[in-house]
């Protein structure tokens, strides 16, 4: 976040739900009551709404919506970075899954090619903000299902999204085998207990 003139403007770089559950939109939400003008800076225009938005082939196979950029790795080898330049960024092409980083992700991690240094902040520093973001985005999930997750101060505001029949069968079979399948935490406006009042109807036309 940039502060452009202390009494006048807050500028948030990027409008996507990046950095794990939309810290940038969350920043904007927290700043709104301050009375300051808030500017969201994003590269690109609004995504044109069309049928191909929901077609897996142009989205994932032919890459209709990814940028034409060419990046280069440290050896000079070119690659396509899979970047989306739209208002909302890559959030426009994702399934609303809102995971937390694990506590160990913030510590020093030893890899084959070297050491990833520890963060200056810990999971404990982020946990209250993770919980606040879950409430803001009305996330569906069930803390306690995932044995690898860190501690949490608030349960998800909505129960997990029910599985489709085949996925439920797979989940049950994994559980019988001693594994620990869990529901992905999803930020959608779905009320399965009262479908007539639900904004989401689990159709095939949602853009995330």
Backbone as CSV, one residue per row, in Angstrom:
resi,resn,N_x,N_y,N_z,CA_x,CA_y,CA_z,C_x,C_y,C_z
1,UNK,0.844,-1.191,0.000,0.000,0.000,0.000,0.877,1.238,0.000
2,UNK,0.530,2.211,-0.803,1.217,3.488,-0.840,0.353,4.544,-0.171
3,UNK,0.982,5.468,0.534,0.266,6.586,1.140,0.642,7.840,0.374
4,UNK,-0.304,8.374,-0.376,-0.043,9.521,-1.254,-0.681,10.767,-0.653
5,UNK,0.026,11.454,0.196,-0.569,12.623,0.848,-1.353,12.143,2.051
6,UNK,-0.803,12.284,3.240,-1.334,11.657,4.442,-2.825,11.903,4.659
7,UNK,-3.307,13.106,4.314,-4.691,13.445,4.614,-5.642,13.163,3.456
8,UNK,-5.122,12.660,2.342,-5.977,12.635,1.174,-6.191,11.252,0.554
9,UNK,-5.143,10.475,0.354,-5.302,9.327,-0.526,-4.522,8.120,-0.034
10,UNK,-5.149,6.959,-0.125,-4.474,5.689,0.083,-4.538,4.935,-1.246
11,UNK,-3.410,4.457,-1.706,-3.366,3.724,-2.967,-2.989,2.280,-2.679
12,UNK,-3.830,1.360,-3.120,-3.589,-0.070,-2.952,-3.188,-0.634,-4.306
13,UNK,-2.028,-1.271,-4.367,-1.521,-1.800,-5.634,-2.114,-3.172,-5.894
14,UNK,-3.025,-3.230,-6.845,-3.650,-4.490,-7.206,-4.986,-4.675,-6.514
15,UNK,-5.959,-5.194,-7.275,-7.294,-5.395,-6.725,-7.656,-6.870,-6.632
16,UNK,-6.693,-7.743,-6.870,-7.009,-9.177,-6.831,-6.936,-9.672,-5.388
17,UNK,-7.512,-10.849,-5.178,-7.465,-11.473,-3.851,-6.170,-12.237,-3.701
18,UNK,-5.061,-11.535,-3.855,-3.752,-12.168,-3.767,-3.220,-12.158,-2.356
19,UNK,-2.025,-12.695,-2.191,-1.361,-12.776,-0.889,-2.239,-13.492,0.120
20,UNK,-2.932,-14.530,-0.340,-3.714,-15.409,0.522,-4.888,-14.687,1.171
21,UNK,-5.993,-14.900,0.622,-7.316,-14.379,0.934,-7.431,-12.881,0.850
22,UNK,-7.012,-12.353,-0.221,-7.382,-10.987,-0.553,-6.970,-9.952,0.437
23,UNK,-5.705,-9.916,0.820,-5.292,-8.878,1.753,-5.428,-7.492,1.160
24,UNK,-5.289,-7.366,-0.160,-5.427,-6.033,-0.762,-6.865,-5.526,-0.698
25,UNK,-7.869,-6.319,-1.143,-9.251,-5.865,-0.925,-9.576,-5.701,0.553
26,UNK,-8.979,-6.557,1.394,-9.216,-6.450,2.827,-8.667,-5.122,3.344
27,UNK,-7.498,-4.712,2.859,-6.945,-3.413,3.224,-7.915,-2.296,2.860
28,UNK,-8.467,-2.388,1.657,-9.404,-1.357,1.194,-10.627,-1.304,2.095
29,UNK,-11.121,-2.468,2.472,-12.292,-2.545,3.346,-11.995,-1.922,4.707
30,UNK,-10.804,-2.194,5.230,-10.440,-1.652,6.539,-10.215,-0.139,6.483
31,UNK,-9.754,0.344,5.312,-9.486,1.780,5.171,-10.746,2.599,4.908
32,UNK,-11.786,1.949,4.407,-12.985,2.673,3.979,-13.566,3.593,5.066
33,UNK,-13.683,3.146,6.308,-14.272,4.031,7.333,-13.418,5.245,7.681
34,UNK,-12.173,5.290,7.193,-11.289,6.409,7.538,-11.718,7.714,6.884
35,UNK,-12.541,7.622,5.850,-12.947,8.829,5.132,-11.955,9.268,4.088
36,UNK,-10.824,8.566,3.980,-9.821,8.900,2.968,-10.280,8.395,1.610
37,UNK,-9.771,9.026,0.565,-10.003,8.516,-0.782,-9.088,7.328,-1.004
38,UNK,-9.630,6.254,-1.560,-8.865,5.027,-1.767,-8.779,4.745,-3.260
39,UNK,-7.577,4.573,-3.746,-7.339,4.312,-5.160,-6.778,2.911,-5.321
40,UNK,-7.463,2.071,-6.095,-6.983,0.729,-6.412,-6.307,0.779,-7.779
41,UNK,-5.029,0.463,-7.814,-4.274,0.494,-9.066,-4.171,-0.917,-9.630
42,UNK,-4.610,-1.087,-10.859,-4.593,-2.394,-11.501,-4.115,-2.257,-12.930
43,UNK,-3.365,-3.241,-13.415,-2.910,-3.232,-14.801,-3.943,-3.942,-15.661
44,UNK,-4.421,-3.259,-16.695,-5.391,-3.872,-17.592,-6.790,-3.336,-17.397
45,UNK,-7.671,-3.720,-18.293,-9.066,-3.268,-18.292,-9.936,-4.326,-17.626
46,UNK,-11.234,-4.078,-17.596,-12.167,-5.070,-17.085,-12.248,-6.247,-18.050
47,UNK,-12.380,-7.444,-17.520,-12.514,-8.642,-18.334,-13.854,-8.624,-19.061
48,UNK,-13.823,-8.791,-20.368,-15.057,-8.846,-21.139,-15.851,-10.086,-20.751
49,UNK,-17.119,-9.915,-20.414,-17.943,-11.064,-20.042,-18.475,-11.726,-21.302
50,UNK,-18.120,-12.977,-21.490,-18.516,-13.742,-22.664,-18.540,-15.216,-22.310
51,UNK,-19.096,-16.036,-23.184,-19.246,-17.458,-22.889,-17.905,-18.144,-22.629
52,UNK,-16.854,-17.696,-23.302,-15.551,-18.327,-23.112,-15.008,-18.159,-21.697
53,UNK,-15.569,-17.213,-20.918,-15.131,-17.059,-19.530,-15.283,-18.361,-18.748
54,UNK,-16.271,-19.171,-19.128,-16.588,-20.383,-18.372,-16.256,-21.663,-19.139
55,UNK,-15.523,-21.518,-20.206,-15.149,-22.667,-21.027,-13.712,-23.071,-20.681
56,UNK,-13.502,-24.269,-20.126,-12.154,-24.670,-19.703,-11.112,-24.638,-20.816
57,UNK,-11.527,-24.875,-22.068,-10.531,-24.928,-23.143,-9.861,-23.581,-23.376
58,UNK,-10.598,-22.482,-23.627,-9.916,-21.192,-23.805,-9.252,-20.676,-22.525
59,UNK,-9.812,-21.026,-21.375,-9.256,-20.530,-20.114,-7.959,-21.250,-19.754
60,UNK,-7.956,-22.595,-19.867,-6.815,-23.363,-19.373,-5.936,-23.978,-20.465
61,UNK,-6.513,-24.250,-21.634,-5.758,-24.963,-22.668,-5.106,-23.987,-23.649
62,UNK,-5.914,-23.158,-24.287,-5.369,-22.231,-25.289,-4.884,-20.921,-24.677
63,UNK,-5.235,-20.667,-23.419,-4.740,-19.468,-22.735,-5.240,-18.166,-23.328
64,UNK,-6.514,-18.121,-23.644,-7.081,-16.934,-24.280,-6.901,-15.682,-23.428
65,UNK,-6.943,-15.813,-22.127,-6.976,-14.632,-21.267,-5.635,-14.303,-20.599
66,UNK,-4.626,-15.133,-20.799,-3.334,-14.816,-20.196,-2.610,-13.772,-21.036
67,UNK,-1.660,-13.092,-20.423,-0.951,-12.024,-21.127,-0.054,-12.598,-22.221
68,UNK,0.386,-11.727,-23.095,1.298,-12.126,-24.172,2.756,-11.949,-23.753
69,UNK,2.978,-11.670,-22.491,4.340,-11.435,-22.000,5.235,-12.660,-22.172
70,UNK,6.497,-12.410,-22.350,7.515,-13.451,-22.292,8.506,-13.069,-21.210
71,UNK,8.664,-13.928,-20.225,9.630,-13.707,-19.164,10.820,-14.641,-19.390
72,UNK,11.906,-14.395,-18.673,13.102,-15.209,-18.831,13.613,-15.654,-17.459
73,UNK,13.993,-16.925,-17.363,14.523,-17.410,-16.094,15.991,-17.007,-15.958
74,UNK,16.640,-17.439,-14.902,17.999,-16.996,-14.636,19.006,-17.505,-15.662
75,UNK,18.603,-18.530,-16.427,19.466,-19.060,-17.481,19.147,-18.473,-18.847
76,UNK,18.230,-17.485,-18.872,17.859,-16.856,-20.134,16.839,-17.625,-20.939
77,UNK,16.260,-18.657,-20.356,15.258,-19.452,-21.060,13.895,-18.768,-20.964
78,UNK,13.215,-18.539,-22.106,11.923,-17.846,-22.070,10.805,-18.738,-21.535
79,UNK,9.842,-18.124,-20.878,8.654,-18.861,-20.432,7.480,-17.904,-20.341
80,UNK,6.278,-18.448,-20.381,5.044,-17.668,-20.270,4.621,-17.680,-18.806
81,UNK,4.459,-16.529,-18.169,4.247,-16.477,-16.720,2.818,-16.761,-16.255
82,UNK,1.883,-16.998,-17.177,0.495,-17.270,-16.779,-0.101,-16.116,-15.971
83,UNK,0.139,-14.903,-16.446,-0.351,-13.701,-15.778,-1.615,-13.203,-16.476
84,UNK,-2.578,-12.718,-15.674,-3.798,-12.120,-16.214,-3.790,-10.632,-15.909
85,UNK,-3.858,-9.795,-16.920,-3.890,-8.352,-16.720,-5.319,-7.835,-16.867
86,UNK,-6.087,-7.993,-15.801,-7.461,-7.497,-15.748,-7.698,-6.883,-14.369
87,UNK,-8.739,-6.077,-14.261,-9.149,-5.606,-12.947,-9.585,-6.830,-12.147
88,UNK,-8.918,-7.068,-11.065,-9.142,-8.286,-10.302,-8.032,-9.296,-10.498
89,UNK,-7.154,-9.048,-11.480,-6.008,-9.918,-11.700,-6.388,-11.368,-11.910
90,UNK,-5.563,-12.266,-11.388,-5.810,-13.700,-11.552,-7.051,-14.161,-10.799
91,UNK,-7.566,-13.317,-9.902,-8.787,-13.659,-9.186,-9.952,-13.908,-10.146
92,UNK,-9.901,-13.288,-11.318,-10.982,-13.479,-12.289,-11.008,-14.894,-12.836
93,UNK,-9.936,-15.660,-12.659,-9.858,-16.997,-13.236,-9.507,-18.044,-12.174
94,UNK,-10.077,-17.905,-11.007,-9.786,-18.920,-9.982,-11.079,-19.371,-9.312
95,UNK,-11.013,-20.449,-8.562,-12.216,-21.078,-8.037,-12.621,-20.662,-6.641
96,UNK,-12.177,-19.496,-6.190,-12.571,-18.941,-4.893,-12.071,-19.761,-3.703
97,UNK,-11.030,-20.590,-3.904,-10.440,-21.350,-2.800,-9.527,-20.438,-1.993
98,UNK,-9.767,-20.344,-0.689,-9.051,-19.387,0.171,-8.349,-20.125,1.314
99,UNK,-7.160,-20.618,1.007,-6.360,-21.338,2.002,-5.483,-20.377,2.807
100,UNK,-5.072,-20.820,3.970,-4.072,-20.119,4.760,-2.701,-20.755,4.509
101,UNK,-1.653,-19.952,4.661,-0.329,-20.535,4.767,-0.241,-21.311,6.082
102,UNK,0.635,-22.301,6.137,0.828,-23.087,7.349,1.866,-22.402,8.237
103,UNK,1.819,-22.630,9.545,2.797,-21.991,10.438,4.236,-22.216,10.005
104,UNK,4.551,-23.428,9.534,5.925,-23.720,9.135,6.346,-22.972,7.872
105,UNK,5.378,-22.491,7.095,5.711,-21.731,5.890,6.423,-20.420,6.217
106,UNK,6.245,-19.944,7.432,6.845,-18.667,7.824,8.262,-18.825,8.382
107,UNK,8.656,-20.058,8.631,9.986,-20.302,9.165,10.997,-20.597,8.078
108,UNK,12.212,-20.837,8.487,13.272,-21.183,7.533,12.991,-22.546,6.922
109,UNK,13.121,-22.631,5.607,12.858,-23.883,4.900,14.100,-24.252,4.090
110,UNK,14.581,-25.462,4.287,15.755,-25.926,3.559,15.329,-26.700,2.313
111,UNK,15.794,-26.245,1.161,15.522,-26.891,-0.110,16.808,-27.497,-0.662
112,UNK,16.676,-28.286,-1.706,17.839,-28.897,-2.339,18.808,-27.822,-2.835
113,UNK,18.243,-26.736,-3.366,19.079,-25.697,-3.969,19.441,-24.564,-3.017
114,UNK,19.054,-24.666,-1.770,19.402,-23.602,-0.842,18.370,-23.429,0.265
115,UNK,18.517,-22.369,1.016,17.651,-22.109,2.164,16.742,-20.921,1.883
116,UNK,15.463,-21.106,2.133,14.512,-20.001,2.079,14.442,-19.410,3.483
117,UNK,14.887,-18.167,3.670,14.964,-17.609,5.030,13.589,-17.424,5.656
118,UNK,13.570,-17.376,6.953,12.321,-17.179,7.689,11.761,-15.787,7.445
119,UNK,10.450,-15.680,7.526,9.800,-14.384,7.408,10.096,-13.551,8.666
120,UNK,10.018,-12.229,8.578,10.170,-11.398,9.779,8.926,-11.462,10.676
121,UNK,7.818,-11.974,10.138,6.583,-12.135,10.902,6.218,-13.613,10.945
122,UNK,5.427,-13.996,11.922,5.047,-15.391,12.091,3.580,-15.615,11.744
123,UNK,3.184,-16.869,11.725,1.776,-17.211,11.507,0.897,-16.542,12.562
124,UNK,1.392,-16.475,13.797,0.611,-15.857,14.874,0.294,-14.398,14.583
125,UNK,1.214,-13.703,13.903,0.968,-12.299,13.549,-0.161,-12.170,12.534
126,UNK,-0.261,-13.160,11.653,-1.261,-13.098,10.581,-2.610,-13.704,10.972
127,UNK,-2.636,-14.557,11.965,-3.850,-15.314,12.260,-5.083,-14.452,12.477
128,UNK,-5.021,-13.369,13.257,-6.232,-12.550,13.425,-6.735,-11.965,12.103
129,UNK,-5.813,-11.647,11.191,-6.196,-11.080,9.906,-6.746,-12.162,8.978
130,UNK,-6.193,-13.361,9.060,-6.770,-14.491,8.331,-8.233,-14.682,8.747
131,UNK,-8.468,-14.693,10.049,-9.826,-14.918,10.545,-10.769,-13.795,10.137
132,UNK,-10.283,-12.559,10.187,-11.115,-11.425,9.779,-11.454,-11.507,8.293
133,UNK,-10.469,-11.915,7.480,-10.715,-12.024,6.045,-11.728,-13.121,5.749
134,UNK,-11.683,-14.225,6.490,-12.643,-15.309,6.299,-14.066,-14.826,6.545
135,UNK,-14.231,-13.993,7.556,-15.561,-13.460,7.840,-16.004,-12.502,6.747
136,UNK,-15.086,-11.650,6.299,-15.403,-10.664,5.263,-15.839,-11.340,3.970
137,UNK,-15.128,-12.410,3.584,-15.425,-13.080,2.318,-16.424,-14.216,2.458
138,UNK,-17.035,-14.343,3.639,-18.083,-15.337,3.874,-17.631,-16.729,3.408
139,UNK,-16.486,-17.130,3.913,-15.872,-18.379,3.465,-16.575,-19.588,4.069
140,UNK,-16.760,-20.606,3.230,-17.324,-21.889,3.643,-16.187,-22.856,3.952
141,UNK,-16.264,-23.532,5.066,-15.233,-24.502,5.410,-15.466,-25.069,6.790
142,UNK,-14.525,-25.866,7.261,-14.645,-26.487,8.576,-13.251,-26.640,9.181
143,UNK,-12.889,-25.705,10.060,-11.613,-25.832,10.759,-11.633,-27.111,11.590
144,UNK,-10.563,-27.855,11.511,-10.482,-29.117,12.229,-10.450,-30.312,11.306
145,UNK,-10.937,-30.137,10.058,-10.891,-31.218,9.083,-9.471,-31.451,8.566
146,UNK,-8.746,-30.377,8.350,-7.413,-30.442,7.751,-6.365,-30.586,8.857
147,UNK,-5.691,-31.737,8.942,-4.725,-31.945,10.031,-3.455,-31.111,9.894
148,UNK,-3.257,-30.466,8.754,-2.028,-29.696,8.548,-2.209,-28.200,8.809
149,UNK,-3.433,-27.760,9.082,-3.660,-26.323,9.245,-3.157,-25.836,10.605
150,UNK,-2.897,-24.538,10.674,-2.481,-23.942,11.932,-3.668,-23.666,12.838
151,UNK,-3.387,-23.117,14.015,-4.465,-22.804,14.955,-5.340,-21.687,14.405
152,UNK,-6.537,-21.590,14.876,-7.487,-20.606,14.385,-8.288,-20.054,15.558
153,UNK,-8.682,-18.785,15.447,-9.415,-18.128,16.530,-10.913,-18.068,16.278
154,UNK,-11.324,-18.227,15.014,-12.746,-18.203,14.679,-13.046,-19.287,13.648
155,UNK,-14.160,-19.972,13.852,-14.601,-20.962,12.879,-15.085,-20.243,11.618
156,UNK,-15.061,-20.940,10.500,-15.577,-20.346,9.261,-17.022,-19.896,9.464
157,UNK,-17.437,-18.794,8.830,-18.803,-18.302,9.024,-19.872,-19.174,8.379
158,UNK,-19.482,-20.021,7.412,-20.429,-20.896,6.734,-19.903,-22.320,6.720
159,UNK,-20.804,-23.314,6.745,-20.352,-24.705,6.670,-19.733,-25.004,5.310
160,UNK,-18.951,-26.069,5.203,-18.307,-26.372,3.920,-19.320,-26.631,2.815
161,UNK,-18.915,-26.334,1.588,-19.768,-26.600,0.431,-19.885,-28.106,0.254
162,UNK,-21.094,-28.582,0.102,-21.305,-30.023,-0.028,-20.659,-30.551,-1.304
163,UNK,-20.181,-31.795,-1.230,-19.549,-32.410,-2.384,-20.584,-32.877,-3.400
164,UNK,-20.186,-32.883,-4.656,-20.968,-33.581,-5.663,-20.900,-35.082,-5.352
165,UNK,-21.891,-35.869,-5.812,-21.941,-37.295,-5.436,-20.648,-38.067,-5.679
166,UNK,-20.036,-37.903,-6.855,-18.822,-38.658,-7.145,-17.675,-38.212,-6.251
167,UNK,-17.569,-36.905,-6.003,-16.516,-36.401,-5.136,-16.727,-36.874,-3.702
168,UNK,-17.979,-36.948,-3.269,-18.273,-37.454,-1.931,-17.842,-38.909,-1.804
169,UNK,-18.064,-39.677,-2.855,-17.649,-41.080,-2.851,-16.126,-41.209,-2.715
170,UNK,-15.406,-40.373,-3.468,-13.941,-40.394,-3.393,-13.479,-40.003,-1.990
171,UNK,-14.104,-38.974,-1.416,-13.746,-38.526,-0.072,-13.980,-39.632,0.950
172,UNK,-15.120,-40.311,0.832,-15.432,-41.401,1.765,-14.428,-42.542,1.640
173,UNK,-14.055,-42.867,0.402,-13.101,-43.963,0.188,-11.723,-43.604,0.751
174,UNK,-11.307,-42.355,0.583,-10.030,-41.927,1.137,-10.043,-41.999,2.660
175,UNK,-11.146,-41.581,3.257,-11.262,-41.628,4.712,-11.207,-43.067,5.219
176,UNK,-11.839,-43.971,4.512,-11.806,-45.382,4.894,-10.387,-45.947,4.819
177,UNK,-9.593,-45.393,3.928,-8.217,-45.840,3.766,-7.249,-45.203,4.753
178,UNK,-7.770,-44.383,5.661,-6.923,-43.770,6.675,-6.382,-42.402,6.310
179,UNK,-6.833,-41.858,5.191,-6.394,-40.531,4.784,-7.315,-39.476,5.402
180,UNK,-6.984,-38.204,5.198,-7.744,-37.123,5.819,-8.210,-36.098,4.779
181,UNK,-9.145,-36.472,3.923,-9.659,-35.484,2.951,-10.405,-34.382,3.677
182,UNK,-10.365,-33.196,3.120,-11.080,-32.084,3.742,-11.646,-31.171,2.654
183,UNK,-12.665,-30.433,3.004,-13.294,-29.503,2.073,-12.390,-28.293,1.851
184,UNK,-12.264,-27.886,0.610,-11.536,-26.657,0.304,-12.321,-25.466,0.843
185,UNK,-11.679,-24.532,1.526,-12.378,-23.322,1.973,-12.710,-22.437,0.779
186,UNK,-13.979,-22.156,0.591,-14.417,-21.425,-0.607,-15.174,-20.155,-0.225
187,UNK,-14.814,-19.064,-0.873,-15.481,-17.790,-0.635,-16.571,-17.545,-1.662
188,UNK,-17.742,-18.095,-1.422,-18.874,-17.923,-2.340,-20.131,-17.568,-1.550
189,UNK,-21.052,-16.876,-2.201,-22.298,-16.456,-1.550,-23.348,-17.556,-1.706
190,UNK,-23.112,-18.660,-1.020,-23.960,-19.846,-1.133,-24.621,-20.141,0.201
191,UNK,-25.936,-20.349,0.161,-26.688,-20.748,1.348,-27.415,-22.042,1.019
192,UNK,-26.762,-23.160,1.309,-27.360,-24.455,0.963,-28.523,-24.822,1.876
193,UNK,-28.614,-24.181,3.032,-29.714,-24.462,3.945,-31.003,-23.765,3.523
194,UNK,-30.882,-22.724,2.717,-32.055,-21.962,2.266,-31.813,-21.541,0.819
195,UNK,-31.910,-22.489,-0.091,-31.566,-22.251,-1.496,-32.324,-21.090,-2.142
196,UNK,-33.619,-20.875,-1.856,-34.318,-19.757,-2.499,-33.696,-18.396,-2.190
197,UNK,-33.024,-18.276,-1.047,-32.408,-17.005,-0.664,-30.920,-16.943,-0.982
198,UNK,-30.394,-17.980,-1.624,-28.966,-18.044,-1.902,-28.614,-17.271,-3.169
199,UNK,-27.585,-16.403,-3.081,-27.119,-15.684,-4.272,-26.497,-16.666,-5.266
200,UNK,-25.753,-17.630,-4.747,-25.133,-18.665,-5.597,-26.078,-19.845,-5.734
201,UNK,-26.241,-20.336,-6.947,-27.085,-21.511,-7.189,-26.262,-22.680,-7.727
202,UNK,-24.938,-22.592,-7.591,-24.013,-23.638,-8.041,-24.199,-23.962,-9.519
203,UNK,-24.325,-22.918,-10.322,-24.436,-23.104,-11.766,-23.044,-23.133,-12.385
204,UNK,-22.971,-23.187,-13.685,-21.695,-23.239,-14.395,-21.265,-21.872,-14.918
205,UNK,-21.907,-20.805,-14.404,-21.687,-19.479,-15.022,-21.053,-18.468,-14.085
206,UNK,-20.471,-18.918,-12.997,-19.868,-17.994,-12.049,-18.423,-17.694,-12.443
207,UNK,-18.012,-16.443,-12.334,-16.640,-16.091,-12.708,-15.726,-16.000,-11.497
208,UNK,-16.146,-16.528,-10.360,-15.307,-16.494,-9.168,-15.383,-15.196,-8.428
